[in-house]
Amino acid sequence: MKIYKIIFLSLLFLVFFSKAQKASSDSAYVSFDCEIVQTKQRLDKKFFASTAALHLRANNEEYSYSTLQLGKRNNKIFMYIQILTNNVCIKKDKNVDIYFKSGEVITLKNEYPLNCEGFFAKQLKKKELEKLKTNEITLIKVYTYEKNYEYYVSDIDNYNIDNQIDCLNAYKVKKTDEVKIKKQKNTKE
């Protein structure tokens, strides 16, 4: 009986040890909950996945809010910003500045067509992604036709942006037949 316990414990140890080795050798391994959502919907006829939206409050008297969300399509990471105020028109131009604690500023050009829904979309280049990950964001300015919006970014938002970029880098967008929607089973007794 004692021999069986030793064999069982050694096998158990080997199983856990081999799983730990496999996880640490995989460069795409992410150790936190990513909350990535992918549905069967398509964007420009391509499948996409997105992270949870971050809510930012504008530094103005009206307390306008905006959502910042990261997404992935065709192994490219996108940044989406939507100002949650009626009739905010954003042109297709260089209209978002991201300020870092180091004093650096990057300017992003809207790739979404002229719209009055307050929507901004940009495919991020590797250099831009690296800058977002390695530097702390202090402020995001969005320039619109009527006025500008300033959003201060908290430490928690910076942490979430870093995690979301890591998650999306590791995530592989699935084809439609791989995404399964849970259906309720009707059980008849």
Order of alpha helices (4+ residues) and beta strands (2+ residues): alpha-beta-beta-beta-beta-beta-beta-beta-beta-alpha-beta-beta-alpha
